[in-house]
Amino acid sequence: MTTVVPVVPDHPAFDQVAGLFDAYRVHYGQPSSPARTASWLRDQLAQHRLAAAAAIRGDQVCGFITVATMPASLRLGTAWSIRDLYVAADHRRTGVARALLHHAILGARVAGARRVSLQTETDNSPALKLYTAIGFTPVAGLDLLNLTLDPLPRDPRDTA
Ligand SMILES: CC(C)(COP(=O)(O)OP(=O)(O)OC[C@H]1O[C@@H](n2cnc3c(N)ncnc32)[C@H](O)[C@@H]1OP(=O)(O)O)[C@@H](O)C(=O)NCCC(=O)NCCS
C-alpha cells in the first residue's frame, strides 16, 4: 500500500526524502551532495517556499513531490506550481507519481487555487505521458525565458 503524507523538517521521513532528493539532483546531472541537499530542503520547507509530500511504502520513502504557491495576479487568486517530482527507480510504473500528483491536486483544490502548473523537458516522454494522462495540457503561446545572473563580486572589506 502507498501512503502519501506531507513532510516538514521534523517529520520522521525527512532524512529519507532528503536522500531521495539528492538522487533526483544527480538524475538531473548535479553532483551528489547529501548534506547540502538536506540543509537546502530543510530551509525551503521551514521558510514555506516549498511544501513537500512523500509516498511511503512500509517504512520506505519511494517518491516525493514539491509544490510552491504562486500569486495568480490577473484572477486575484493563487496557482500551485509543481516544482519537483521523483520516484525511486525500483518503484516506477506502480502508480507512485500518479498518487503524488493526485495528492498535490487535491491540496490545490482544497486551498481554492485557480490552477496547477508544471514544466518538464520536451523529451521527457514518461513525464509527459503521466501529465497528459492526468489531464494537464500544454500551454500554447508562451515561452519560458531565463536571465542567468552571475554572483555579485564580494566586497573585500566583508570578512564574514
Ligand atoms: C516520471 C516519473 C515521475 C513517473 O513516475 P512513476 O511512479 O513511474 O509513474 P506512475 O507509475 O504513477 O505512472 C502513471 C502513468 O504515467 C505514464 N508513465 C509513467 N512512466 C512512464 C514511462 N516510463 N513510459 C510511458 N509512460 C509512463 C503512464 O501513463 C502511467 O500509467 P500506466 O503505468 O498505467 O501505463 C518517474 O519516471 C521519475 O521519477 N523519473 C525521473 C524524474 C522525472 O522525470 N521527474 C519528472 C520531472 S518534471
The ligand as an ORCA input file, in Angstrom:
! r2SCAN-3c Opt
* xyz 0 1
  C       8.312     10.435    -14.495
  C       8.199      9.651    -13.188
  C       7.966     10.656    -12.050
  C       6.995      8.701    -13.291
  O       6.842      8.051    -12.022
  P       6.075      6.640    -11.874
  O       5.769      6.455    -10.438
  O       6.859      5.594    -12.574
  O       4.718      6.914    -12.687
  P       3.340      6.094    -12.484
  O       3.635      4.666    -12.191
  O       2.488      6.839    -11.494
  O       2.738      6.202    -13.952
  C       1.449      6.731    -14.209
  C       1.266      6.815    -15.720
  O       2.254      7.697    -16.282
  C       2.693      7.186    -17.566
  N       4.090      6.748    -17.467
  C       4.888      6.805    -16.382
  N       6.134      6.360    -16.692
  C       6.111      6.034    -17.989
  C       7.103      5.508    -18.881
  N       8.367      5.226    -18.489
  N       6.740      5.293    -20.169
  C       5.492      5.555    -20.584
  N       4.501      6.036    -19.785
  C       4.816      6.283    -18.500
  C       1.788      6.004    -17.848
  O       0.605      6.528    -18.467
  C       1.478      5.507    -16.443
  O       0.307      4.740    -16.350
  P       0.402      3.133    -16.599
  O       1.569      2.620    -15.810
  O      -0.937      2.655    -16.102
  O       0.597      2.976    -18.080
  C       9.473      8.800    -12.907
  O       9.792      8.073    -14.071
  C      10.679      9.607    -12.491
  O      10.880      9.892    -11.306
  N      11.506      9.991    -13.487
  C      12.729     10.764    -13.217
  C      12.436     12.191    -12.759
  C      11.457     12.905    -13.660
  O      11.480     12.832    -14.878
  N      10.560     13.668    -12.974
  C       9.579     14.484    -13.625
  C      10.245     15.765    -13.946
  S       9.128     17.095    -14.143
*
